[in-house]
Amino acid sequence: MELHGRIHTLPIYVKRFIAAFVIVLSVGYFTGLQFVRQTDSDNPSGIEENYLGNEEVEEVTVMKFKKGEREMLTILHTHILSISFIFFLLGGLVSLTSIPKKWKAFLMIEPFFSIILTFGGIYLLWKGWLWMKWVVMISGSLMTLVYVIGALLVLIQLFKKK
């Protein structure tokens, strides 16, 4: 079965359903990013401080403590599962677009590498590999960029004539 370009042939009510889903999914995704900003985890030192604490820093506005193993496993488990599901659904919708197949494959597969690098990096950072904060920052940024591109492509292609 050929999926390429199938999005253009869907009935209008299905297109509206998909558009509503992508918009609500995006609200949820960007709410999560806002939470990251609120915890000051949108920069390398903030990422490190969020998971390893800042008890040893003399002047801090908010005291943070190193996360425990149970809390880390809960964070990693819930984020890996939920974000994988988000990108599985978005990737399925991207598969229906008429963009070039190489770009489509990249947008569908790359997020899963970024999920492993981001959350595996958070775990390794927590274990003491301090340089992983850079991997977390870069892979998390790439994951967000791919999300934005994929969501916009789906929304644009939903109402574009083939």
N, C-alpha and C positions, 0 to 999 in steps of 0.2 A: 504494500500500500504506500503510495506516494504522499508524504506529508507536506512537502515543499510547496508553499503558496496556498495551502488549504485554508488559511485564515480568511482569505478574500472571498471564499465561497460559502462561508457560514451565514446562516440566517441572521437578520438584524437583531432579533431578541437574544440570540446566543452571543453576538458581538457585544451587546450592551451588558449582558451578564459578565462576560470576561472583563470588559472595561471596568465595571463596578468592582469586581474582585481585585484587579490589579491596583486600582486606586486605593481601596481599603488596605490591601497588603502593603502598599507603599506608605500609608499613614502609620501602620504598625512598625514597619522597618525603620522609618525615620524617627519615630518616637523612641525606639531602642537606641538610635544614634544620639538622640538628645540626652538620654540617660547617661551614655558614655561621656558626653561633654560635661554633664552635671557632676560626675565623679572625677573630673579632671584627667580622664584616661584617654584623652585625644592627643597626647604627646608622649614621647618615650619616657620621660621622667615620671609623668603622671601614671603611666601604665605600670611602671616598676613600683611606685608608691602604693598604688591601689591593691596590689597583690602581696607585696612584701612589707607594707607598713612604712611609717615614718617616725617611729618612736625615738630614733637616735638623732633626728634633726632637731636643732635647738629652737628655731623659730618657725612654728607652723600655725596656721589658722585653724585647721581641722586635724585632730589626731587620728591616725589610721594605724591599724594593727595588722600584722601578717595573717592572712587567711589560713584557717585550719584545713586539714586534709579533707574532712567531710564536706566542708563548704566548697572547696575547690572542685571536688568530684561532682557535686551537685551543679555548680556553675557550668563545668565542661559538659556534663551529660545533657543538661537541658538545652544549652546553646547549640551543641553539635547536632542533636536530633532536630530541634525546631528549625534551625537555619538550613539544614540539609533538605528538610521538607519544603521550605520556602523556595529554594533553588531548584528542587525537583519540579515543583508546579510551574515556576516561571520558565524553566528550561523546556518543559512540555509545550508551553505556549510559544516560546521562541522557535521551536521545531516546526511550527505551522506557518511561520513567516516566509516571505520570499527573498530574504537577504541571501547573499552568497553563502554556500554551504560551509566554507572554511570559517567564515566569521560566526556563523550559526553554531558550528561545533565548538569553537572557542568559548562563546558566550554560555553554552550549555554545560561544558565540562570544567572550565577554569574555576568556578566558584567552589567546587568540591576540593580542589587543591588548596585554595585560600582558606577554607574552613579548617582543614587539617593543619596548615601552617599557622593560622591565627590561634587556634585553641590548643594545638600541640605546643606552640610557642609560649602561650600563657602558662601552660603546665611546666615547661622547661625553665621559664623565667622564675616561677615559684620555687623550683628545685635548685635555683642558684645560677643558672646560665643567664647572666645579666644582659648579654648582647642580644638575646632573643627578643628584647623589647623592640628592637629595630625590625625584626622579622614580623612581629605582631603588627607593628604600625604599617609597614609596607603591604603585607598581605591583607590586612583589614581594609586599607584604603583601596586596594585593587578589587576586593570583593564588593565594596560599595560602588565603585565605578562601574563594574560589570552589572550590578543590580540596576543602576540608573539607566544604563544603555539598554539593557534587556527590557525593562519595564516601558521605557519610552518607545522602543521599536515596536513592541506589541501594541501599545496604544495607538501609535501612528498607523501601523499596518491594519488595524481593525477597521478603519474607516477610509482607507486608501483604496482606490480602484486599482485592480491588477494591471 
